[in-house]
Amino acid sequence: MSTLKMTLAAIMAAFSLASVSAQVPAARKAPVKSKAQKYIELAARNEALDDASFGVLAMTEGGDTVAVWNCGGRLVPASTMKLITAGAAMHQLGPDFKFTTRIGYSGVVKDGVLDGDLYIVGGGDPTIASKDSIALSKERLFAQWKGFLDKEGIRKIGGRVIGDGRYFDGPIDRDTWSYQDIGTAYGTGGDGLCFYENAIDMKVSAGPSVGSPVSYMVSYPSLPWMKYGFLGKTGRAGTGDQLYMFTSEFQPYAEVRGSFAIDRKPKTEEFSNKFGAYTCAHFFCEYLRSSGMEVVLGCADVRNGRVRNDLSSLANGPYAAKVDDLKMIGMTYSPSLKRIARETLLESDNFYAETMFRILGRRLRHSASPDSCKAAMADVLKKMGADPSRQQIDDGSGLSRYNYVSPEYFVRFLSAMMDSPVFGDYIETLGQPGGRHYESRLRGEPDALKSRVHLKSGSMGGVRCFSGYIEPSVGSKSDAIIFSVMTNNAIVPASKVDPVIDRIISLLASDN
């Protein structure tokens, strides 16, 4: 259990939660500038941040301003957006919430033969067949699904195994994401049923000379319906990895373009699979066949309400059965939302974050379309006392450059989370300097200082942001510092911006 959770648990036992506002309290001007404030004023004019958009706010929960600079300016938050997504989802649904996947069928079972189709009815579980450590293995999950068939007495499927992702309606990708991003694993989308986080692992290596073709091999999952065009070229030494896949949900074709430097070592690229529900059905169908169960018509998915065997057609089969008309024979569950949220924040997992964003839309607005998800998020935030009306929240992962959130709003939201009944669980989802994925943060600072910092980073081209909490070395809940440091449009490498941000955070912590 984190120190801050234990500290706050004791404090909250002594102080009434009702006495602390979920809004950022009115700031009380400090009589003397803090060390952090003095440093920020100098840092805003140095080479790393010269002409960049730079905003900071650090306040105690009790309302004292510790440091401030352009805190009302709305900036692109990148992956710090996940702090809001995970917090809102945990607040609304609870840390123990689990996604479900149901197995059902249409038709009738007679003498062990299903005269109809078997449906895998997705409920948004993002961990199906994931390589993430929190996920149940594909083999164990499929064994549970087959167990439902065995209990029902089904020994042969006369129709298809259908992957049904209709639970999440709307487009699987966001039209505000970069064209390059949507072909990468960090930019993959999905509906209500996925497989392996809808990713494709592809081994790549440089060719023998500059300008020669890059070598490729799909390693997992093998998708026999996909056709690939490999157009990547070997680049000059020092040009890095500039390979991108361009693909869509409309046709089973993808092109890999760009360059891979000749001095780069072979690696596994993670690209995007736009046919998650179909892939899940395919692999479960193969599992059943390997177990001795015949599946006469193979696998399919559902698109635009129709069963689709052939992915080259938008819809070429009969209309799918209504979910309410299926006979359900079993259900499996995802890990808890708290565990998913922790992986989301530590791994900065865009796929998990978008799933949390979409489940809010589905549960609160009965639709997982982009507009419904944004409206649902606003509903939750308003209820928490963190009205986002002067911010722009476009997605759940922070991949969109149409997200515009100010440091002031991050502090306001994180303050509201401190009053949420799930705060003790929420704080445990955040990273810490020196810990997993933050090994290089606050390097050189004592462990006692680093252990009091809980944060999330966000980065993309020209963007470096950090927001979180600093628990007090002594004192009460009101002495905890909530901070947000955001930079946009920096043209220098992140290696020059990060030390500035680290210094701000360490100075905030050292004065607390």
RODO-2510 file (C-alpha; in nm, 4 decimals, decimal comma):
residues 512
     n   res          X          Y          Z
     1     m     0,0000     0,0000     0,0000
     2     s     0,1376     0,3433    -0,0922
     3     t     0,2498     0,5847     0,1772
     4     l     0,0083     0,8501     0,0505
     5     k    -0,2832     0,6079     0,0713
     6     m    -0,1976     0,5220     0,4324
     7     t    -0,1342     0,8876     0,5181
     8     l    -0,4604     1,0025     0,3677
     9     a    -0,6530     0,7142     0,5181
    10     a    -0,5470     0,8322     0,8629
    11     i    -0,6143     1,1957     0,7793
    12     m    -0,9545     1,1248     0,6319
    13     a    -1,0489     0,9411     0,9493
    14     a    -0,9807     1,2600     1,1412
    15     f    -1,1191     1,5175     0,8972
    16     s    -1,4623     1,5215     0,7386
    17     l    -1,4495     1,4768     0,3615
    18     a    -1,7455     1,7069     0,3338
    19     s    -1,5372     1,9966     0,4590
    20     v    -1,2995     1,9844     0,1611
    21     s    -1,4179     2,1296    -0,1683
    22     a    -1,3789     1,9203    -0,4852
    23     q    -1,2936     2,2407    -0,6667
    24     v    -0,9470     2,3942    -0,6457
    25     p    -0,9760     2,6310    -0,3497
    26     a    -0,9222     3,0005    -0,3981
    27     a    -0,5473     3,0595    -0,4010
    28     r    -0,3829     3,2373    -0,1104
    29     k    -0,0771     3,4296    -0,2210
    30     a     0,2370     3,3064    -0,0543
    31     p     0,4318     3,5871     0,1172
    32     v     0,7638     3,4577    -0,0176
    33     k     0,8343     3,2995    -0,3534
    34     s     0,9063     2,9293    -0,3292
    35     k     1,2264     2,7857    -0,4705
    36     a     1,0177     2,6183    -0,7385
    37     q     0,8586     2,9506    -0,8357
    38     k     1,1958     3,1221    -0,8678
    39     y     1,3276     2,8373    -1,0815
    40     i     1,0201     2,8365    -1,3069
    41     e     1,0610     3,2065    -1,3797
    42     l     1,4184     3,1426    -1,4907
    43     a     1,3358     2,8213    -1,6776
    44     a     1,0662     2,9928    -1,8853
    45     r     1,3406     3,1989    -2,0505
    46     n     1,6038     2,9301    -2,1020
    47     e     1,6923     2,7509    -2,4251
    48     a     1,4786     2,4431    -2,3601
    49     l     1,1540     2,6390    -2,3243
    50     d     1,2308     2,9489    -2,5280
    51     d     0,9235     3,0238    -2,7435
    52     a     0,7510     2,7046    -2,6224
    53     s     0,4084     2,7105    -2,4586
    54     f     0,4734     2,6456    -2,0906
    55     g     0,2285     2,6223    -1,8019
    56     v     0,2598     2,5244    -1,4371
    57     l     0,0367     2,5116    -1,1355
    58     a     0,1226     2,3595    -0,8001
    59     m    -0,1121     2,4065    -0,5068
    60     t    -0,1596     2,2504    -0,1709
    61     e    -0,4910     2,0802    -0,1197
    62     g    -0,5540     2,3438     0,1430
    63     g    -0,5424     2,6178    -0,1200
    64     d    -0,1936     2,7688    -0,1029
    65     t    -0,0289     2,8433    -0,4364
    66     v     0,3232     2,6993    -0,4358
    67     a     0,4123     2,7754    -0,7986
    68     v     0,2270     2,9195    -1,0954
    69     w     0,3027     3,0125    -1,4558
    70     n     0,0464     3,0523    -1,7349
    71     c    -0,1733     2,8008    -1,5523
    72     g    -0,4934     2,8865    -1,7393
    73     g    -0,3541     2,8293    -2,0880
    74     r    -0,5092     2,5242    -2,2547
    75     l    -0,2432     2,2894    -2,3905
    76     v    -0,2215     1,9476    -2,5540
    77     p    -0,1866     1,7043    -2,2600
    78     a    -0,0753     1,3922    -2,4514
    79     s    -0,0946     1,0859    -2,2255
    80     t    -0,1583     1,2807    -1,9050
    81     m    -0,5128     1,2771    -2,0437
    82     k    -0,5236     0,9196    -1,9103
    83     l    -0,5226     1,0573    -1,5540
    84     i    -0,8655     1,2035    -1,6194
    85     t    -0,9962     0,9012    -1,8103
    86     a    -0,8880     0,6458    -1,5504
    87     g    -1,0001     0,8600    -1,2582
    88     a    -1,3424     0,9341    -1,4044
    89     a    -1,3992     0,5679    -1,4947
    90     m    -1,2989     0,4454    -1,1490
    91     h    -1,5111     0,7118    -0,9816
    92     q    -1,8178     0,6289    -1,1908
    93     l    -1,7927     0,2504    -1,2214
    94     g    -1,5906     0,1605    -0,9132
    95     p    -1,2465     0,0003    -0,8924
    96     d    -1,3955    -0,3514    -0,8874
    97     f    -1,5925    -0,3116    -1,2117
    98     k    -1,5247    -0,5852    -1,4689
    99     f    -1,5949    -0,6081    -1,8405
   100     t    -1,7832    -0,9169    -1,9551
   101     t    -1,7739    -1,1436    -2,2588
   102     r    -2,0683    -1,3734    -2,3232
   103     i    -2,0973    -1,6924    -2,5250
   104     g    -2,4347    -1,7607    -2,6854
   105     y    -2,5921    -1,9178    -2,9892
   106     s    -2,8728    -1,8854    -3,2374
   107     g    -3,0713    -2,1847    -3,3603
   108     v    -3,1181    -2,5119    -3,1757
   109     v    -2,9042    -2,7940    -3,0392
   110     k    -3,0084    -3,1476    -3,1324
   111     d    -2,8071    -3,4655    -3,0773
   112     g    -2,4976    -3,2593    -2,9953
   113     v    -2,5150    -3,0515    -3,3154
   114     l    -2,5754    -2,6769    -3,3057
   115     d    -2,7964    -2,5978    -3,6031
   116     g    -2,7080    -2,2306    -3,5966
   117     d    -2,4217    -1,9962    -3,5159
   118     l    -2,2079    -1,9565    -3,2056
   119     y    -2,1588    -1,5933    -3,0968
   120     i    -1,8750    -1,4442    -2,8936
   121     v    -2,0557    -1,1363    -2,7633
   122     g    -1,8019    -0,8757    -2,6604
   123     g    -1,8640    -0,6402    -2,3720
   124     g    -1,5569    -0,4241    -2,4210
   125     d    -1,2979    -0,6379    -2,2370
   126     p    -0,9664    -0,4979    -2,3672
   127     t    -0,7547    -0,7794    -2,2210
   128     i    -0,8721    -1,0751    -2,4341
   129     a    -0,5606    -1,2698    -2,5426
   130     s    -0,3451    -0,9715    -2,4422
   131     k     0,0223    -1,0287    -2,3663
   132     d    -0,0261    -0,8039    -2,0645
   133     s     0,0574    -0,9741    -1,7350
   134     i    -0,2862    -0,8993    -1,5894
   135     a    -0,4691    -1,0857    -1,8680
   136     l    -0,5854    -1,4456    -1,8620
   137     s    -0,3951    -1,6484    -2,1193
   138     k    -0,5660    -1,7204    -2,4496
   139     e    -0,5562    -2,0951    -2,3804
   140     r    -0,7212    -2,0663    -2,0385
   141     l    -0,9843    -1,8241    -2,1668
   142     f    -1,0686    -2,0423    -2,4677
   143     a    -1,0869    -2,3477    -2,2413
   144     q    -1,3509    -2,1665    -2,0342
   145     w    -1,5490    -2,0796    -2,3470
   146     k    -1,5320    -2,4369    -2,4730
   147     g    -1,6419    -2,5547    -2,1298
   148     f    -1,9675    -2,3659    -2,1815
   149     l    -2,0226    -2,5606    -2,5053
   150     d    -1,9424    -2,8909    -2,3374
   151     k    -2,1906    -2,8186    -2,0595
   152     e    -2,4565    -2,7377    -2,3202
   153     g    -2,3833    -3,0672    -2,4954
   154     i    -2,2587    -2,9046    -2,8171
   155     r    -2,0124    -3,1303    -3,0011
   156     k    -2,0470    -2,9801    -3,3511
   157     i    -2,1269    -2,6303    -3,4810
   158     g    -2,3261    -2,6445    -3,8001
   159     g    -2,2881    -2,2734    -3,8667
   160     r    -2,0179    -2,0192    -3,7849
   161     v    -1,8217    -1,8884    -3,4892
   162     i    -1,9102    -1,5178    -3,4984
   163     g    -1,7138    -1,2421    -3,3268
   164     d    -1,9712    -0,9850    -3,2183
   165     g    -1,8379    -0,6408    -3,1251
   166     r    -2,1654    -0,4523    -3,1522
   167     y    -2,1563    -0,3463    -2,7866
   168     f    -1,9363    -0,0541    -2,8897
   169     d    -2,1004     0,1234    -3,1800
   170     g    -1,9430     0,4005    -3,3842
   171     p    -1,6107     0,4070    -3,5714
   172     i    -1,3248     0,2021    -3,4282
   173     d    -1,0745     0,4844    -3,4877
   174     r    -1,0906     0,8535    -3,4034
   175     d    -1,0817     1,0828    -3,7055
   176     t    -0,8777     1,3304    -3,4999
   177     w    -0,5857     1,0879    -3,4664
   178     s    -0,2848     1,1269    -3,6896
   179     y    -0,2963     0,9255    -4,0116
   180     q     0,0392     0,7723    -3,9191
   181     d    -0,0723     0,6821    -3,5686
   182     i    -0,3776     0,4747    -3,6601
   183     g    -0,1622     0,2071    -3,8235
   184     t     0,0526     0,1594    -3,5136
   185     a    -0,0373    -0,0528    -3,2123
   186     y    -0,0551     0,2609    -2,9965
   187     g    -0,3147     0,3992    -3,2381
   188     t    -0,5255     0,0917    -3,2961
   189     g    -0,8979     0,1099    -3,2411
   190     g    -1,1621    -0,1462    -3,1721
   191     d    -1,5245    -0,2244    -3,1088
   192     g    -1,6707    -0,4352    -2,8291
   193     l    -1,4614    -0,7462    -2,9011
   194     c    -1,0858    -0,7456    -2,9441
   195     f    -0,7937    -0,9864    -2,9649
   196     y    -0,4344    -0,9224    -2,8510
   197     e    -0,5243    -0,5550    -2,8037
   198     n    -0,5853    -0,5531    -3,1808
   199     a    -0,2119    -0,5490    -3,2466
   200     i     0,0117    -0,7271    -3,4980
   201     d     0,3738    -0,8055    -3,4122
   202     m     0,6046    -0,7857    -3,7113
   203     k     0,9788    -0,8570    -3,7059
   204     v     1,1792    -0,6070    -3,9113
   205     s     1,5459    -0,5680    -3,9950
   206     a     1,7487    -0,3373    -4,2179
   207     g     1,8535    -0,4476    -4,5625
   208     p     2,2181    -0,4927    -4,6684
   209     s     2,2556    -0,1395    -4,8038
   210     v     2,0958     0,2043    -4,7923
   211     g     1,7924     0,2070    -5,0211
   212     s     1,7460    -0,1707    -5,0182
   213     p     1,4125    -0,3163    -4,8974
   214     v     1,3565    -0,3661    -4,5268
   215     s     1,3065    -0,7296    -4,4260
   216     y     0,9679    -0,8149    -4,2689
   217     m     0,7983    -1,1147    -4,1127
   218     v     0,4628    -1,1221    -3,9359
   219     s     0,5196    -1,3077    -3,6095
   220     y     0,1851    -1,2903    -3,4230
   221     p    -0,1026    -1,3124    -3,4713
   222     s    -0,1000    -1,4674    -3,8167
   223     l    -0,3946    -1,3258    -4,0117
   224     p    -0,4439    -1,5391    -4,3234
   225     w    -0,6965    -1,2994    -4,4749
   226     m    -0,4588    -1,0021    -4,4683
   227     k    -0,2491    -0,8900    -4,7653
   228     y     0,0522    -0,6666    -4,7071
   229     g     0,2559    -0,4325    -4,9180
   230     f     0,6088    -0,3903    -4,7829
   231     l     0,7432    -0,0644    -4,9219
   232     g     0,9889     0,0324    -4,6489
   233     k     1,3497     0,1124    -4,7433
   234     t     1,6728     0,0925    -4,5493
   235     g     1,7691     0,4428    -4,4369
   236     r     2,1001     0,6108    -4,3675
   237     a     2,2725     0,5519    -4,0344
   238     g     2,1299     0,7710    -3,7612
   239     t     1,7863     0,8177    -3,9208
   240     g     1,6197     0,5758    -3,6784
   241     d     1,2943     0,3867    -3,7143
   242     q     1,0477     0,5674    -3,9407
   243     l     0,8276     0,2729    -4,0388
   244     y     0,4509     0,3143    -4,0378
   245     m     0,1660     0,0885    -4,1403
   246     f    -0,1263     0,2349    -4,3331
   247     t    -0,4439     0,0317    -4,3030
   248     s    -0,8188     0,0573    -4,2407
   249     e    -1,1201    -0,1475    -4,1363
   250     f    -1,2621    -0,1372    -4,4891
   251     q    -1,0338    -0,3825    -4,6693
   252     p    -0,7923    -0,6516    -4,5428
   253     y    -0,4914    -0,4786    -4,6940
   254     a    -0,2087    -0,2831    -4,5345
   255     e     0,1071    -0,1115    -4,6524
   256     v     0,4216    -0,0623    -4,4482
   257     r     0,6006     0,2523    -4,5620
   258     g     0,8942     0,4602    -4,4494
   259     s     1,2520     0,3783    -4,3568
   260     f     1,4544     0,1788    -4,1075
   261     a     1,8142     0,2905    -4,0505
   262     i     2,0899     0,0571    -4,1549
   263     d     2,2539     0,0848    -3,8115
   264     r     1,9381    -0,0214    -3,6248
   265     k     1,9233    -0,3658    -3,4705
   266     p     1,6374    -0,5994    -3,5747
   267     k     1,3259    -0,5428    -3,3682
   268     t     0,9593    -0,6295    -3,3374
   269     e     0,7292    -0,3551    -3,4604
   270     e     0,3766    -0,3414    -3,3206
   271     f     0,1228    -0,2468    -3,5835
   272     s    -0,2561    -0,2228    -3,5869
   273     n    -0,5110    -0,4946    -3,6630
   274     k    -0,8434    -0,3444    -3,7650
   275     f    -1,0302    -0,6761    -3,7487
   276     g    -1,0248    -0,7594    -3,3788
   277     a    -1,3638    -0,9314    -3,3544
   278     y    -1,2967    -1,1395    -3,6655
   279     t    -0,9530    -1,2345    -3,5317
   280     c    -1,0996    -1,3469    -3,2008
   281     a    -1,3552    -1,5634    -3,3814
   282     h    -1,0851    -1,7069    -3,6093
   283     f    -0,8568    -1,8130    -3,3260
   284     f    -1,1396    -1,9586    -3,1166
   285     c    -1,2648    -2,1481    -3,4219
   286     e    -0,9150    -2,2921    -3,4709
   287     y    -0,9006    -2,3820    -3,1015
   288     l    -1,2296    -2,5725    -3,1262
   289     r    -1,1170    -2,7577    -3,4366
   290     s    -0,7884    -2,8535    -3,2723
   291     s    -0,9949    -2,9897    -2,9829
   292     g    -1,1873    -3,2152    -3,2202
   293     m    -1,4997    -3,0005    -3,2647
   294     e    -1,6167    -2,9429    -3,6206
   295     v    -1,7136    -2,5879    -3,7202
   296     v    -1,8803    -2,6235    -4,0593
   297     l    -1,8854    -2,2643    -4,1862
   298     g    -1,5745    -2,1260    -4,0173
   299     c    -1,5476    -1,7806    -3,8617
   300     a    -1,7174    -1,4469    -3,9202
   301     d    -1,7846    -1,1119    -3,7580
   302     v    -2,0708    -0,8621    -3,7563
   303     r    -2,0579    -0,5380    -3,9508
   304     n    -2,3488    -0,3021    -4,0110
   305     g    -2,5761    -0,5622    -3,8581
   306     r    -2,4833    -0,8372    -4,1002
   307     v    -2,2706    -1,1481    -4,0683
   308     r    -1,9490    -1,1119    -4,2640
   309     n    -1,7482    -1,4168    -4,3679
   310     d    -1,5498    -1,2408    -4,6368
   311     l    -1,3637    -0,9362    -4,5060
   312     s    -1,3227    -0,7964    -4,8565
   313     s    -1,6911    -0,7062    -4,8460
   314     l    -1,8428    -0,4557    -4,6065
   315     a    -2,1406    -0,6866    -4,5451
   316     n    -2,2093    -0,9960    -4,7484
   317     g    -2,4048    -1,2302    -4,5305
   318     p    -2,7403    -1,2633    -4,3577
   319     y    -2,8461    -1,0296    -4,0846
   320     a    -2,6972    -1,1195    -3,7500
   321     a    -2,9223    -1,2403    -3,4726
   322     k    -3,0203    -0,9827    -3,2153
   323     v    -2,8186    -1,0220    -2,8996
   324     d    -3,1364    -1,0406    -2,6908
   325     d    -3,2536    -1,3353    -2,9028
   326     l    -2,9424    -1,5453    -2,8410
   327     k    -2,9359    -1,8216    -2,5837
   328     m    -2,6491    -1,7291    -2,3540
   329     i    -2,4588    -2,0216    -2,2077
   330     g    -2,1689    -1,8591    -2,0265
   331     m    -1,9840    -1,5419    -1,9316
   332     t    -1,6218    -1,4546    -1,8551
   333     y    -1,4826    -1,1470    -1,6869
   334     s    -1,1919    -0,9088    -1,7332
   335     p    -0,9510    -0,8147    -1,4549
   336     s    -1,0821    -0,5392    -1,2277
   337     l    -1,0984    -0,1822    -1,3531
   338     k    -0,8375    -0,0866    -1,0928
   339     r    -0,5878    -0,3339    -1,2393
   340     i    -0,6680    -0,2191    -1,5923
   341     a    -0,6317     0,1449    -1,4874
   342     r    -0,2945     0,0754    -1,3266
   343     e    -0,1636    -0,0857    -1,6445
   344     t    -0,3146     0,1980    -1,8455
   345     l    -0,1239     0,4614    -1,6508
   346     l     0,2027     0,2760    -1,6025
   347     e     0,2265     0,1425    -1,9584
   348     s     0,0501     0,4472    -2,1056
   349     d    -0,1734     0,1987    -2,2862
   350     n    -0,3883     0,3877    -2,5369
   351     f    -0,6060     0,0863    -2,6152
   352     y    -0,7021     0,0362    -2,2508
   353     a    -0,7634     0,4092    -2,2074
   354     e    -0,9946     0,4284    -2,5081
   355     t    -1,1871     0,1291    -2,3759
   356     m    -1,2472     0,3100    -2,0452
   357     f    -1,3558     0,6194    -2,2372
   358     r    -1,5988     0,4168    -2,4492
   359     i    -1,7484     0,2189    -2,1621
   360     l    -1,8504     0,5474    -1,9997
   361     g    -2,0344     0,6436    -2,3167
   362     r    -2,1983     0,3024    -2,3445
   363     r    -2,3081     0,2898    -1,9817
   364     l    -2,4181     0,6512    -1,9373
   365     r    -2,5329     0,7516    -2,2857
   366     h    -2,6152     0,4061    -2,4318
   367     s    -2,3667     0,4574    -2,7133
   368     a    -1,9908     0,4333    -2,7556
   369     s    -1,9828     0,6826    -3,0419
   370     p    -1,7356     0,9703    -3,0026
   371     d    -1,9977     1,2339    -2,9196
   372     s    -2,1657     1,0097    -2,6620
   373     c    -1,8325     0,9301    -2,4953
   374     k    -1,7385     1,2968    -2,4706
   375     a    -2,0807     1,3809    -2,3275
   376     a    -2,0583     1,0958    -2,0758
   377     m    -1,7135     1,2094    -1,9643
   378     a    -1,8471     1,5620    -1,9120
   379     d    -2,1379     1,4181    -1,7080
   380     v    -1,9010     1,2369    -1,4732
   381     l    -1,6631     1,5299    -1,4336
   382     k    -1,9454     1,7723    -1,3577
   383     k    -2,0812     1,5334    -1,0967
   384     m    -1,7348     1,5205    -0,9397
   385     g    -1,7226     1,9013    -0,9196
   386     a    -1,4662     1,9347    -1,1984
   387     d    -1,6732     2,0941    -1,4754
   388     p    -1,4708     2,0618    -1,7997
   389     s    -1,6740     2,3156    -1,9970
   390     r    -1,3752     2,5454    -2,0539
   391     q    -1,1524     2,2549    -2,1618
   392     q    -1,1669     2,0362    -2,4711
   393     i    -1,1592     1,6614    -2,4142
   394     d    -1,1592     1,4732    -2,7438
   395     d    -1,0543     1,1185    -2,6529
   396     g    -0,9537     0,9028    -2,3587
   397     s    -0,5911     0,8279    -2,4409
   398     g    -0,4505     1,1711    -2,5233
   399     l    -0,3522     1,0606    -2,8730
   400     s    -0,5646     1,3359    -3,0267
   401     r    -0,4106     1,6785    -3,0693
   402     y    -0,7623     1,8170    -3,0293
   403     n    -0,7428     1,7724    -2,6529
   404     y    -0,6846     2,1103    -2,4859
   405     v    -0,6546     2,1084    -2,1075
   406     s    -0,4924     2,3626    -1,8770
   407     p    -0,2615     2,2975    -1,5808
   408     e    -0,5269     2,4652    -1,3665
   409     y    -0,7828     2,2068    -1,4768
   410     f    -0,5519     1,9138    -1,4064
   411     v    -0,5024     2,0445    -1,0527
   412     r    -0,8775     2,0928    -1,0145
   413     f    -0,9506     1,7405    -1,1356
   414     l    -0,6814     1,5806    -0,9209
   415     s    -0,8156     1,7712    -0,6224
   416     a    -1,1639     1,6363    -0,6961
   417     m    -1,0187     1,2848    -0,7098
   418     m    -0,8854     1,3310    -0,3548
   419     d    -1,2468     1,3622    -0,2430
   420     s    -1,3624     1,0599    -0,4413
   421     p    -1,4317     0,7435    -0,2403
   422     v    -1,1986     0,5606    -0,4813
   423     f    -0,8987     0,7871    -0,4216
   424     g    -0,7094     0,5278    -0,2188
   425     d    -0,7283     0,2912    -0,5166
   426     y    -0,6639     0,5663    -0,7706
   427     i    -0,3380     0,6826    -0,6139
   428     e    -0,2048     0,3274    -0,6414
   429     t    -0,2466     0,3352    -1,0192
   430     l     0,0024     0,6213    -1,0616
   431     g     0,3730     0,5819    -1,1253
   432     q     0,6560     0,6951    -0,9004
   433     p     1,0059     0,8266    -0,9796
   434     g     1,2547     0,5421    -0,9779
   435     g     0,9753     0,2871    -1,0195
   436     r     0,8376     0,0993    -1,3162
   437     h     0,8642     0,3082    -1,6351
   438     y     0,9886     0,6080    -1,4351
   439     e     1,3348     0,4759    -1,3546
   440     s     1,5080     0,7897    -1,4849
   441     r     1,2800     1,0463    -1,3223
   442     l     1,4278     1,2616    -1,0439
   443     r     1,7552     1,0760    -1,0797
   444     g     1,9953     1,1699    -0,8024
   445     e     1,7220     1,2683    -0,5585
   446     p     1,6935     1,0717    -0,2323
   447     d     1,4526     0,7805    -0,2240
   448     a     1,2655     0,9440     0,0635
   449     l     1,1749     1,2331    -0,1674
   450     k     1,0929     1,0199    -0,4709
   451     s     0,8646     0,7952    -0,2662
   452     r     0,6356     1,0927    -0,1972
   453     v     0,5773     1,1717    -0,5660
   454     h     0,2957     1,0074    -0,7672
   455     l     0,2665     1,1133    -1,1300
   456     k     0,1798     1,0449    -1,4929
   457     s     0,3801     1,1621    -1,7931
   458     g     0,2619     1,2518    -2,1404
   459     s     0,4638     1,2999    -2,4542
   460     m     0,4345     1,3343    -2,8302
   461     g     0,6158     1,5518    -3,0808
   462     g     0,6922     1,8826    -2,9070
   463     v     0,4851     1,7882    -2,5999
   464     r     0,6127     1,6954    -2,2520
   465     c     0,3727     1,7001    -1,9562
   466     f     0,3690     1,5681    -1,5987
   467     s     0,0861     1,5883    -1,3467
   468     g     0,0249     1,4273    -1,0108
   469     y     0,0587     1,4486    -0,6344
   470     i     0,3348     1,5104    -0,3812
   471     e     0,2473     1,3819    -0,0376
   472     p     0,3707     1,5909     0,2547
   473     s     0,6735     1,4806     0,4524
   474     v     0,4863     1,6048     0,7598
   475     g     0,1438     1,7563     0,8065
   476     s    -0,2082     1,6784     0,6982
   477     k    -0,4013     1,6159     0,3813
   478     s    -0,4251     1,9901     0,3210
   479     d    -0,0449     2,0033     0,2875
   480     a    -0,0367     1,7582    -0,0040
   481     i     0,0708     1,9290    -0,3274
   482     i    -0,1205     1,8779    -0,6503
   483     f     0,0805     1,9796    -0,9544
   484     s     0,0735     1,9994    -1,3321
   485     v     0,3677     2,0963    -1,5539
   486     m     0,2921     2,1202    -1,9264
   487     t     0,5054     2,2115    -2,2274
   488     n     0,3920     2,2318    -2,5887
   489     n     0,5660     2,3278    -2,9128
   490     a     0,9163     2,2751    -2,7796
   491     i     1,1546     2,2319    -3,0729
   492     v     1,4450     2,0966    -2,8670
   493     p     1,4731     1,7244    -2,7840
   494     a     1,2864     1,5883    -2,4821
   495     s     1,6263     1,5199    -2,3246
   496     k     1,6605     1,8966    -2,2736
   497     v     1,3059     1,9549    -2,1497
   498     d     1,2880     1,6653    -1,9035
   499     p     1,5625     1,7909    -1,6688
   500     v     1,3785     2,1218    -1,6361
   501     i     1,0539     1,9468    -1,5425
   502     d     1,2343     1,7100    -1,3070
   503     r     1,3926     2,0067    -1,1324
   504     i     1,0540     2,1738    -1,0859
   505     i     0,9047     1,8584    -0,9347
   506     s     1,2026     1,7962    -0,7064
   507     l     1,1952     2,1559    -0,5790
   508     l     0,8223     2,1254    -0,5097
   509     a     0,8851     1,8051    -0,3159
   510     s     1,1850     1,9381    -0,1246
   511     d     0,9787     2,2303     0,0081
   512     n     0,7035     1,9964     0,1210
***
